[in-house]
Amino acid sequence: NGALAETVYMCQPPGYVDVQLPDHVCLLKRSLYGLKQAPRAWFNRLHTFLLSVGFKASKTDVSLFYYSRGSACVYLLV
């Protein structure tokens, strides 16, 4: 869903500045491309999805997920 874990404010973007309130800032409810929190929000969303479809997270490497069914194994390194 792209929700942020912490509170993030940003300046009004150029071309969208409210002329009556030019010093106001925007409260972000979701991550934006280029925002330093965006990769973490993306990874949290991916992590949640992978666990929901049966992958397990490695206990030793946070970027490694694995899935096994019968004799088949899938390893996903993000």
PyMOL Python script that loads the backbone (N, CA, C, O; Angstrom):
from pymol import cmd

cmd.read_pdbstr("""\
ATOM      1  N   ASN A   1       0.802  -1.194   0.000  1.00  0.00           N
ATOM      2  CA  ASN A   1       0.000   0.000   0.000  1.00  0.00           C
ATOM      3  C   ASN A   1       0.846   1.259   0.000  1.00  0.00           C
ATOM      4  O   ASN A   1       0.314   2.341  -0.251  1.00  0.00           O
ATOM      5  N   GLY A   2       2.144   1.165   0.272  1.00  0.00           N
ATOM      6  CA  GLY A   2       3.031   2.311   0.217  1.00  0.00           C
ATOM      7  C   GLY A   2       2.958   3.223   1.424  1.00  0.00           C
ATOM      8  O   GLY A   2       3.535   4.310   1.406  1.00  0.00           O
ATOM      9  N   ALA A   3       2.261   2.806   2.478  1.00  0.00           N
ATOM     10  CA  ALA A   3       2.138   3.641   3.667  1.00  0.00           C
ATOM     11  C   ALA A   3       3.498   3.810   4.334  1.00  0.00           C
ATOM     12  O   ALA A   3       4.325   2.898   4.339  1.00  0.00           O
ATOM     13  N   LEU A   4       3.708   4.981   4.887  1.00  0.00           N
ATOM     14  CA  LEU A   4       4.967   5.283   5.567  1.00  0.00           C
ATOM     15  C   LEU A   4       4.866   4.943   7.043  1.00  0.00           C
ATOM     16  O   LEU A   4       3.815   5.115   7.661  1.00  0.00           O
ATOM     17  N   ALA A   5       5.967   4.459   7.604  1.00  0.00           N
ATOM     18  CA  ALA A   5       5.991   4.114   9.022  1.00  0.00           C
ATOM     19  C   ALA A   5       6.207   5.353   9.890  1.00  0.00           C
ATOM     20  O   ALA A   5       5.819   5.362  11.058  1.00  0.00           O
ATOM     21  N   GLU A   6       6.825   6.401   9.330  1.00  0.00           N
ATOM     22  CA  GLU A   6       7.066   7.606  10.094  1.00  0.00           C
ATOM     23  C   GLU A   6       6.373   8.797   9.440  1.00  0.00           C
ATOM     24  O   GLU A   6       5.945   8.714   8.289  1.00  0.00           O
ATOM     25  N   THR A   7       6.262   9.897  10.170  1.00  0.00           N
ATOM     26  CA  THR A   7       5.632  11.105   9.653  1.00  0.00           C
ATOM     27  C   THR A   7       6.616  11.840   8.767  1.00  0.00           C
ATOM     28  O   THR A   7       7.749  12.102   9.170  1.00  0.00           O
ATOM     29  N   VAL A   8       6.176  12.181   7.537  1.00  0.00           N
ATOM     30  CA  VAL A   8       7.037  12.880   6.588  1.00  0.00           C
ATOM     31  C   VAL A   8       6.276  14.064   6.010  1.00  0.00           C
ATOM     32  O   VAL A   8       5.141  13.917   5.555  1.00  0.00           O
ATOM     33  N   TYR A   9       6.902  15.240   6.027  1.00  0.00           N
ATOM     34  CA  TYR A   9       6.340  16.455   5.447  1.00  0.00           C
ATOM     35  C   TYR A   9       7.201  16.866   4.263  1.00  0.00           C
ATOM     36  O   TYR A   9       8.394  16.567   4.220  1.00  0.00           O
ATOM     37  N   MET A  10       6.590  17.553   3.301  1.00  0.00           N
ATOM     38  CA  MET A  10       7.360  18.075   2.174  1.00  0.00           C
ATOM     39  C   MET A  10       6.816  19.452   1.790  1.00  0.00           C
ATOM     40  O   MET A  10       5.668  19.789   2.082  1.00  0.00           O
ATOM     41  N   CYS A  11       7.659  20.227   1.137  1.00  0.00           N
ATOM     42  CA  CYS A  11       7.228  21.524   0.617  1.00  0.00           C
ATOM     43  C   CYS A  11       6.213  21.297  -0.483  1.00  0.00           C
ATOM     44  O   CYS A  11       6.188  20.236  -1.108  1.00  0.00           O
ATOM     45  N   GLN A  12       5.377  22.292  -0.718  1.00  0.00           N
ATOM     46  CA  GLN A  12       4.423  22.193  -1.812  1.00  0.00           C
ATOM     47  C   GLN A  12       5.206  22.130  -3.129  1.00  0.00           C
ATOM     48  O   GLN A  12       6.126  22.921  -3.334  1.00  0.00           O
ATOM     49  N   PRO A  13       4.853  21.204  -4.018  1.00  0.00           N
ATOM     50  CA  PRO A  13       5.613  21.063  -5.261  1.00  0.00           C
ATOM     51  C   PRO A  13       5.411  22.267  -6.183  1.00  0.00           C
ATOM     52  O   PRO A  13       4.336  22.866  -6.196  1.00  0.00           O
ATOM     53  N   PRO A  14       6.442  22.619  -6.951  1.00  0.00           N
ATOM     54  CA  PRO A  14       6.335  23.733  -7.894  1.00  0.00           C
ATOM     55  C   PRO A  14       5.138  23.524  -8.835  1.00  0.00           C
ATOM     56  O   PRO A  14       4.918  22.425  -9.344  1.00  0.00           O
ATOM     57  N   GLY A  15       4.387  24.580  -9.047  1.00  0.00           N
ATOM     58  CA  GLY A  15       3.210  24.495  -9.899  1.00  0.00           C
ATOM     59  C   GLY A  15       1.952  24.135  -9.140  1.00  0.00           C
ATOM     60  O   GLY A  15       0.851  24.241  -9.680  1.00  0.00           O
ATOM     61  N   TYR A  16       2.098  23.709  -7.893  1.00  0.00           N
ATOM     62  CA  TYR A  16       0.946  23.317  -7.072  1.00  0.00           C
ATOM     63  C   TYR A  16       0.928  24.071  -5.745  1.00  0.00           C
ATOM     64  O   TYR A  16       0.290  23.633  -4.787  1.00  0.00           O
ATOM     65  N   VAL A  17       1.622  25.192  -5.689  1.00  0.00           N
ATOM     66  CA  VAL A  17       1.678  25.979  -4.463  1.00  0.00           C
ATOM     67  C   VAL A  17       0.368  26.743  -4.312  1.00  0.00           C
ATOM     68  O   VAL A  17      -0.079  27.424  -5.235  1.00  0.00           O
ATOM     69  N   ASP A  18      -0.235  26.620  -3.143  1.00  0.00           N
ATOM     70  CA  ASP A  18      -1.462  27.352  -2.827  1.00  0.00           C
ATOM     71  C   ASP A  18      -1.073  28.809  -2.613  1.00  0.00           C
ATOM     72  O   ASP A  18      -0.344  29.120  -1.672  1.00  0.00           O
ATOM     73  N   VAL A  19      -1.552  29.709  -3.480  1.00  0.00           N
ATOM     74  CA  VAL A  19      -1.151  31.111  -3.402  1.00  0.00           C
ATOM     75  C   VAL A  19      -1.625  31.775  -2.109  1.00  0.00           C
ATOM     76  O   VAL A  19      -1.011  32.741  -1.656  1.00  0.00           O
ATOM     77  N   GLN A  20      -2.704  31.274  -1.509  1.00  0.00           N
ATOM     78  CA  GLN A  20      -3.197  31.842  -0.252  1.00  0.00           C
ATOM     79  C   GLN A  20      -2.416  31.307   0.951  1.00  0.00           C
ATOM     80  O   GLN A  20      -2.392  31.946   2.003  1.00  0.00           O
ATOM     81  N   LEU A  21      -1.778  30.142   0.805  1.00  0.00           N
ATOM     82  CA  LEU A  21      -1.017  29.531   1.905  1.00  0.00           C
ATOM     83  C   LEU A  21       0.340  29.029   1.391  1.00  0.00           C
ATOM     84  O   LEU A  21       0.613  27.831   1.457  1.00  0.00           O
ATOM     85  N   PRO A  22       1.179  29.914   0.888  1.00  0.00           N
ATOM     86  CA  PRO A  22       2.430  29.476   0.251  1.00  0.00           C
ATOM     87  C   PRO A  22       3.449  28.866   1.209  1.00  0.00           C
ATOM     88  O   PRO A  22       4.356  28.161   0.767  1.00  0.00           O
ATOM     89  N   ASP A  23       3.320  29.120   2.505  1.00  0.00           N
ATOM     90  CA  ASP A  23       4.283  28.587   3.477  1.00  0.00           C
ATOM     91  C   ASP A  23       3.844  27.263   4.095  1.00  0.00           C
ATOM     92  O   ASP A  23       4.567  26.689   4.909  1.00  0.00           O
ATOM     93  N   HIS A  24       2.666  26.777   3.715  1.00  0.00           N
ATOM     94  CA  HIS A  24       2.193  25.494   4.247  1.00  0.00           C
ATOM     95  C   HIS A  24       2.964  24.344   3.616  1.00  0.00           C
ATOM     96  O   HIS A  24       3.507  24.474   2.519  1.00  0.00           O
ATOM     97  N   VAL A  25       3.006  23.224   4.317  1.00  0.00           N
ATOM     98  CA  VAL A  25       3.680  22.024   3.834  1.00  0.00           C
ATOM     99  C   VAL A  25       2.660  20.902   3.667  1.00  0.00           C
ATOM    100  O   VAL A  25       1.537  20.988   4.163  1.00  0.00           O
ATOM    101  N   CYS A  26       3.065  19.859   2.968  1.00  0.00           N
ATOM    102  CA  CYS A  26       2.191  18.701   2.740  1.00  0.00           C
ATOM    103  C   CYS A  26       2.590  17.566   3.670  1.00  0.00           C
ATOM    104  O   CYS A  26       3.777  17.307   3.864  1.00  0.00           O
ATOM    105  N   LEU A  27       1.608  16.893   4.242  1.00  0.00           N
ATOM    106  CA  LEU A  27       1.828  15.692   5.036  1.00  0.00           C
ATOM    107  C   LEU A  27       1.661  14.500   4.105  1.00  0.00           C
ATOM    108  O   LEU A  27       0.583  14.294   3.549  1.00  0.00           O
ATOM    109  N   LEU A  28       2.713  13.719   3.933  1.00  0.00           N
ATOM    110  CA  LEU A  28       2.649  12.571   3.036  1.00  0.00           C
ATOM    111  C   LEU A  28       1.985  11.394   3.736  1.00  0.00           C
ATOM    112  O   LEU A  28       2.294  11.079   4.886  1.00  0.00           O
ATOM    113  N   LYS A  29       1.068  10.752   3.022  1.00  0.00           N
ATOM    114  CA  LYS A  29       0.410   9.562   3.543  1.00  0.00           C
ATOM    115  C   LYS A  29       0.985   8.305   2.913  1.00  0.00           C
ATOM    116  O   LYS A  29       0.825   7.212   3.455  1.00  0.00           O
ATOM    117  N   ARG A  30       1.655   8.448   1.770  1.00  0.00           N
ATOM    118  CA  ARG A  30       2.248   7.314   1.046  1.00  0.00           C
ATOM    119  C   ARG A  30       3.643   7.706   0.598  1.00  0.00           C
ATOM    120  O   ARG A  30       3.980   8.888   0.536  1.00  0.00           O
ATOM    121  N   SER A  31       4.449   6.706   0.288  1.00  0.00           N
ATOM    122  CA  SER A  31       5.804   6.982  -0.158  1.00  0.00           C
ATOM    123  C   SER A  31       5.789   7.510  -1.585  1.00  0.00           C
ATOM    124  O   SER A  31       4.903   7.177  -2.372  1.00  0.00           O
ATOM    125  N   LEU A  32       6.762   8.322  -1.906  1.00  0.00           N
ATOM    126  CA  LEU A  32       6.934   8.872  -3.241  1.00  0.00           C
ATOM    127  C   LEU A  32       8.251   8.368  -3.819  1.00  0.00           C
ATOM    128  O   LEU A  32       9.210   8.130  -3.085  1.00  0.00           O
ATOM    129  N   TYR A  33       8.289   8.207  -5.138  1.00  0.00           N
ATOM    130  CA  TYR A  33       9.536   7.832  -5.800  1.00  0.00           C
ATOM    131  C   TYR A  33      10.584   8.888  -5.486  1.00  0.00           C
ATOM    132  O   TYR A  33      10.306  10.083  -5.583  1.00  0.00           O
ATOM    133  N   GLY A  34      11.764   8.469  -5.119  1.00  0.00           N
ATOM    134  CA  GLY A  34      12.837   9.387  -4.801  1.00  0.00           C
ATOM    135  C   GLY A  34      12.925   9.752  -3.327  1.00  0.00           C
ATOM    136  O   GLY A  34      13.940  10.292  -2.885  1.00  0.00           O
ATOM    137  N   LEU A  35      11.899   9.471  -2.575  1.00  0.00           N
ATOM    138  CA  LEU A  35      11.902   9.739  -1.140  1.00  0.00           C
ATOM    139  C   LEU A  35      12.807   8.727  -0.461  1.00  0.00           C
ATOM    140  O   LEU A  35      12.790   7.550  -0.822  1.00  0.00           O
ATOM    141  N   LYS A  36      13.593   9.154   0.510  1.00  0.00           N
ATOM    142  CA  LYS A  36      14.539   8.212   1.120  1.00  0.00           C
ATOM    143  C   LYS A  36      13.838   7.047   1.822  1.00  0.00           C
ATOM    144  O   LYS A  36      14.443   5.992   2.015  1.00  0.00           O
ATOM    145  N   GLN A  37      12.556   7.225   2.210  1.00  0.00           N
ATOM    146  CA  GLN A  37      11.813   6.151   2.854  1.00  0.00           C
ATOM    147  C   GLN A  37      11.161   5.204   1.843  1.00  0.00           C
ATOM    148  O   GLN A  37      10.672   4.142   2.229  1.00  0.00           O
ATOM    149  N   ALA A  38      11.145   5.571   0.550  1.00  0.00           N
ATOM    150  CA  ALA A  38      10.448   4.775  -0.469  1.00  0.00           C
ATOM    151  C   ALA A  38      10.986   3.346  -0.581  1.00  0.00           C
ATOM    152  O   ALA A  38      10.183   2.416  -0.649  1.00  0.00           O
ATOM    153  N   PRO A  39      12.309   3.126  -0.602  1.00  0.00           N
ATOM    154  CA  PRO A  39      12.778   1.738  -0.692  1.00  0.00           C
ATOM    155  C   PRO A  39      12.327   0.876   0.481  1.00  0.00           C
ATOM    156  O   PRO A  39      11.992  -0.295   0.298  1.00  0.00           O
ATOM    157  N   ARG A  40      12.317   1.437   1.666  1.00  0.00           N
ATOM    158  CA  ARG A  40      11.885   0.672   2.840  1.00  0.00           C
ATOM    159  C   ARG A  40      10.399   0.336   2.744  1.00  0.00           C
ATOM    160  O   ARG A  40       9.993  -0.782   3.058  1.00  0.00           O
ATOM    161  N   ALA A  41       9.591   1.300   2.310  1.00  0.00           N
ATOM    162  CA  ALA A  41       8.149   1.051   2.159  1.00  0.00           C
ATOM    163  C   ALA A  41       7.915  -0.011   1.090  1.00  0.00           C
ATOM    164  O   ALA A  41       7.062  -0.883   1.255  1.00  0.00           O
ATOM    165  N   TRP A  42       8.680   0.063  -0.019  1.00  0.00           N
ATOM    166  CA  TRP A  42       8.557  -0.930  -1.091  1.00  0.00           C
ATOM    167  C   TRP A  42       8.945  -2.309  -0.575  1.00  0.00           C
ATOM    168  O   TRP A  42       8.239  -3.284  -0.833  1.00  0.00           O
ATOM    169  N   PHE A  43      10.057  -2.406   0.153  1.00  0.00           N
ATOM    170  CA  PHE A  43      10.513  -3.695   0.663  1.00  0.00           C
ATOM    171  C   PHE A  43       9.500  -4.274   1.653  1.00  0.00           C
ATOM    172  O   PHE A  43       9.233  -5.476   1.630  1.00  0.00           O
ATOM    173  N   ASN A  44       8.941  -3.439   2.514  1.00  0.00           N
ATOM    174  CA  ASN A  44       7.945  -3.931   3.484  1.00  0.00           C
ATOM    175  C   ASN A  44       6.721  -4.493   2.764  1.00  0.00           C
ATOM    176  O   ASN A  44       6.155  -5.504   3.181  1.00  0.00           O
ATOM    177  N   ARG A  45       6.322  -3.836   1.688  1.00  0.00           N
ATOM    178  CA  ARG A  45       5.179  -4.328   0.915  1.00  0.00           C
ATOM    179  C   ARG A  45       5.507  -5.659   0.246  1.00  0.00           C
ATOM    180  O   ARG A  45       4.694  -6.584   0.261  1.00  0.00           O
ATOM    181  N   LEU A  46       6.699  -5.751  -0.341  1.00  0.00           N
ATOM    182  CA  LEU A  46       7.133  -7.004  -0.971  1.00  0.00           C
ATOM    183  C   LEU A  46       7.239  -8.116   0.067  1.00  0.00           C
ATOM    184  O   LEU A  46       6.776  -9.231  -0.175  1.00  0.00           O
ATOM    185  N   HIS A  47       7.834  -7.830   1.207  1.00  0.00           N
ATOM    186  CA  HIS A  47       8.000  -8.803   2.294  1.00  0.00           C
ATOM    187  C   HIS A  47       6.646  -9.369   2.717  1.00  0.00           C
ATOM    188  O   HIS A  47       6.485 -10.583   2.847  1.00  0.00           O
ATOM    189  N   THR A  48       5.675  -8.480   2.931  1.00  0.00           N
ATOM    190  CA  THR A  48       4.333  -8.907   3.330  1.00  0.00           C
ATOM    191  C   THR A  48       3.704  -9.798   2.264  1.00  0.00           C
ATOM    192  O   THR A  48       3.099 -10.820   2.587  1.00  0.00           O
ATOM    193  N   PHE A  49       3.846  -9.415   0.992  1.00  0.00           N
ATOM    194  CA  PHE A  49       3.277 -10.208  -0.091  1.00  0.00           C
ATOM    195  C   PHE A  49       3.923 -11.589  -0.164  1.00  0.00           C
ATOM    196  O   PHE A  49       3.223 -12.598  -0.250  1.00  0.00           O
ATOM    197  N   LEU A  50       5.251 -11.639  -0.131  1.00  0.00           N
ATOM    198  CA  LEU A  50       5.941 -12.929  -0.234  1.00  0.00           C
ATOM    199  C   LEU A  50       5.533 -13.872   0.897  1.00  0.00           C
ATOM    200  O   LEU A  50       5.316 -15.062   0.666  1.00  0.00           O
ATOM    201  N   LEU A  51       5.429 -13.357   2.096  1.00  0.00           N
ATOM    202  CA  LEU A  51       4.995 -14.203   3.213  1.00  0.00           C
ATOM    203  C   LEU A  51       3.558 -14.680   3.009  1.00  0.00           C
ATOM    204  O   LEU A  51       3.218 -15.804   3.381  1.00  0.00           O
ATOM    205  N   SER A  52       2.722 -13.841   2.426  1.00  0.00           N
ATOM    206  CA  SER A  52       1.313 -14.211   2.229  1.00  0.00           C
ATOM    207  C   SER A  52       1.132 -15.308   1.187  1.00  0.00           C
ATOM    208  O   SER A  52       0.127 -16.018   1.207  1.00  0.00           O
ATOM    209  N   VAL A  53       2.095 -15.457   0.274  1.00  0.00           N
ATOM    210  CA  VAL A  53       1.978 -16.493  -0.758  1.00  0.00           C
ATOM    211  C   VAL A  53       2.805 -17.733  -0.425  1.00  0.00           C
ATOM    212  O   VAL A  53       2.954 -18.624  -1.262  1.00  0.00           O
ATOM    213  N   GLY A  54       3.344 -17.793   0.796  1.00  0.00           N
ATOM    214  CA  GLY A  54       4.000 -19.011   1.242  1.00  0.00           C
ATOM    215  C   GLY A  54       5.516 -18.988   1.336  1.00  0.00           C
ATOM    216  O   GLY A  54       6.120 -19.977   1.752  1.00  0.00           O
ATOM    217  N   PHE A  55       6.151 -17.866   0.954  1.00  0.00           N
ATOM    218  CA  PHE A  55       7.601 -17.775   1.130  1.00  0.00           C
ATOM    219  C   PHE A  55       7.899 -17.622   2.609  1.00  0.00           C
ATOM    220  O   PHE A  55       7.053 -17.165   3.379  1.00  0.00           O
ATOM    221  N   LYS A  56       9.090 -18.001   2.997  1.00  0.00           N
ATOM    222  CA  LYS A  56       9.570 -17.801   4.358  1.00  0.00           C
ATOM    223  C   LYS A  56      10.775 -16.877   4.283  1.00  0.00           C
ATOM    224  O   LYS A  56      11.546 -16.931   3.325  1.00  0.00           O
ATOM    225  N   ALA A  57      10.937 -16.035   5.286  1.00  0.00           N
ATOM    226  CA  ALA A  57      12.067 -15.115   5.350  1.00  0.00           C
ATOM    227  C   ALA A  57      13.243 -15.801   6.027  1.00  0.00           C
ATOM    228  O   ALA A  57      13.076 -16.504   7.023  1.00  0.00           O
ATOM    229  N   SER A  58      14.427 -15.590   5.481  1.00  0.00           N
ATOM    230  CA  SER A  58      15.638 -16.141   6.085  1.00  0.00           C
ATOM    231  C   SER A  58      15.878 -15.466   7.430  1.00  0.00           C
ATOM    232  O   SER A  58      15.636 -14.269   7.583  1.00  0.00           O
ATOM    233  N   LYS A  59      16.347 -16.224   8.387  1.00  0.00           N
ATOM    234  CA  LYS A  59      16.668 -15.667   9.705  1.00  0.00           C
ATOM    235  C   LYS A  59      18.052 -15.028   9.724  1.00  0.00           C
ATOM    236  O   LYS A  59      18.373 -14.275  10.643  1.00  0.00           O
ATOM    237  N   THR A  60      18.879 -15.322   8.712  1.00  0.00           N
ATOM    238  CA  THR A  60      20.246 -14.807   8.703  1.00  0.00           C
ATOM    239  C   THR A  60      20.471 -13.692   7.692  1.00  0.00           C
ATOM    240  O   THR A  60      21.438 -12.941   7.818  1.00  0.00           O
ATOM    241  N   ASP A  61      19.600 -13.563   6.692  1.00  0.00           N
ATOM    242  CA  ASP A  61      19.763 -12.538   5.662  1.00  0.00           C
ATOM    243  C   ASP A  61      18.383 -11.965   5.343  1.00  0.00           C
ATOM    244  O   ASP A  61      17.530 -12.671   4.805  1.00  0.00           O
ATOM    245  N   VAL A  62      18.157 -10.691   5.670  1.00  0.00           N
ATOM    246  CA  VAL A  62      16.830 -10.101   5.489  1.00  0.00           C
ATOM    247  C   VAL A  62      16.406 -10.015   4.027  1.00  0.00           C
ATOM    248  O   VAL A  62      15.216  -9.875   3.743  1.00  0.00           O
ATOM    249  N   SER A  63      17.349 -10.096   3.097  1.00  0.00           N
ATOM    250  CA  SER A  63      17.004  -9.985   1.684  1.00  0.00           C
ATOM    251  C   SER A  63      16.761 -11.344   1.019  1.00  0.00           C
ATOM    252  O   SER A  63      16.506 -11.403  -0.184  1.00  0.00           O
ATOM    253  N   LEU A  64      16.837 -12.426   1.782  1.00  0.00           N
ATOM    254  CA  LEU A  64      16.655 -13.769   1.234  1.00  0.00           C
ATOM    255  C   LEU A  64      15.320 -14.358   1.680  1.00  0.00           C
ATOM    256  O   LEU A  64      14.981 -14.367   2.864  1.00  0.00           O
ATOM    257  N   PHE A  65      14.577 -14.849   0.690  1.00  0.00           N
ATOM    258  CA  PHE A  65      13.311 -15.531   0.935  1.00  0.00           C
ATOM    259  C   PHE A  65      13.392 -16.903   0.277  1.00  0.00           C
ATOM    260  O   PHE A  65      14.082 -17.076  -0.727  1.00  0.00           O
ATOM    261  N   TYR A  66      12.693 -17.869   0.839  1.00  0.00           N
ATOM    262  CA  TYR A  66      12.708 -19.198   0.232  1.00  0.00           C
ATOM    263  C   TYR A  66      11.320 -19.812   0.293  1.00  0.00           C
ATOM    264  O   TYR A  66      10.512 -19.498   1.167  1.00  0.00           O
ATOM    265  N   TYR A  67      11.072 -20.697  -0.662  1.00  0.00           N
ATOM    266  CA  TYR A  67       9.785 -21.370  -0.773  1.00  0.00           C
ATOM    267  C   TYR A  67      10.072 -22.800  -1.160  1.00  0.00           C
ATOM    268  O   TYR A  67      10.857 -23.049  -2.075  1.00  0.00           O
ATOM    269  N   SER A  68       9.453 -23.743  -0.483  1.00  0.00           N
ATOM    270  CA  SER A  68       9.644 -25.141  -0.871  1.00  0.00           C
ATOM    271  C   SER A  68       8.301 -25.846  -0.862  1.00  0.00           C
ATOM    272  O   SER A  68       7.453 -25.633   0.004  1.00  0.00           O
ATOM    273  N   ARG A  69       8.151 -26.690  -1.858  1.00  0.00           N
ATOM    274  CA  ARG A  69       6.939 -27.490  -1.971  1.00  0.00           C
ATOM    275  C   ARG A  69       7.347 -28.799  -2.625  1.00  0.00           C
ATOM    276  O   ARG A  69       7.815 -28.817  -3.764  1.00  0.00           O
ATOM    277  N   GLY A  70       7.169 -29.875  -1.907  1.00  0.00           N
ATOM    278  CA  GLY A  70       7.607 -31.175  -2.428  1.00  0.00           C
ATOM    279  C   GLY A  70       9.106 -31.153  -2.633  1.00  0.00           C
ATOM    280  O   GLY A  70       9.858 -30.818  -1.718  1.00  0.00           O
ATOM    281  N   SER A  71       9.543 -31.507  -3.828  1.00  0.00           N
ATOM    282  CA  SER A  71      10.980 -31.517  -4.119  1.00  0.00           C
ATOM    283  C   SER A  71      11.468 -30.214  -4.746  1.00  0.00           C
ATOM    284  O   SER A  71      12.657 -30.080  -5.036  1.00  0.00           O
ATOM    285  N   ALA A  72      10.576 -29.256  -4.960  1.00  0.00           N
ATOM    286  CA  ALA A  72      10.962 -27.984  -5.595  1.00  0.00           C
ATOM    287  C   ALA A  72      11.289 -26.948  -4.523  1.00  0.00           C
ATOM    288  O   ALA A  72      10.590 -26.829  -3.517  1.00  0.00           O
ATOM    289  N   CYS A  73      12.362 -26.209  -4.760  1.00  0.00           N
ATOM    290  CA  CYS A  73      12.752 -25.105  -3.876  1.00  0.00           C
ATOM    291  C   CYS A  73      13.001 -23.857  -4.714  1.00  0.00           C
ATOM    292  O   CYS A  73      13.594 -23.927  -5.791  1.00  0.00           O
ATOM    293  N   VAL A  74      12.543 -22.720  -4.211  1.00  0.00           N
ATOM    294  CA  VAL A  74      12.778 -21.445  -4.868  1.00  0.00           C
ATOM    295  C   VAL A  74      13.461 -20.539  -3.856  1.00  0.00           C
ATOM    296  O   VAL A  74      12.989 -20.391  -2.729  1.00  0.00           O
ATOM    297  N   TYR A  75      14.560 -19.938  -4.254  1.00  0.00           N
ATOM    298  CA  TYR A  75      15.269 -18.964  -3.423  1.00  0.00           C
ATOM    299  C   TYR A  75      15.182 -17.611  -4.133  1.00  0.00           C
ATOM    300  O   TYR A  75      15.458 -17.508  -5.328  1.00  0.00           O
ATOM    301  N   LEU A  76      14.798 -16.588  -3.390  1.00  0.00           N
ATOM    302  CA  LEU A  76      14.644 -15.252  -3.957  1.00  0.00           C
ATOM    303  C   LEU A  76      15.503 -14.305  -3.137  1.00  0.00           C
ATOM    304  O   LEU A  76      15.278 -14.115  -1.942  1.00  0.00           O
ATOM    305  N   LEU A  77      16.491 -13.715  -3.797  1.00  0.00           N
ATOM    306  CA  LEU A  77      17.365 -12.752  -3.145  1.00  0.00           C
ATOM    307  C   LEU A  77      17.022 -11.369  -3.684  1.00  0.00           C
ATOM    308  O   LEU A  77      17.162 -11.103  -4.878  1.00  0.00           O
ATOM    309  N   VAL A  78      16.576 -10.506  -2.803  1.00  0.00           N
ATOM    310  CA  VAL A  78      16.124  -9.167  -3.218  1.00  0.00           C
ATOM    311  C   VAL A  78      17.242  -8.164  -2.988  1.00  0.00           C
ATOM    312  O   VAL A  78      17.074  -6.978  -3.269  1.00  0.00           O
TER     313      VAL A  78
END
""", "prot")
cmd.dss("prot")
cmd.show_as("cartoon", "prot")
cmd.util.cbc("prot")
cmd.orient("prot")
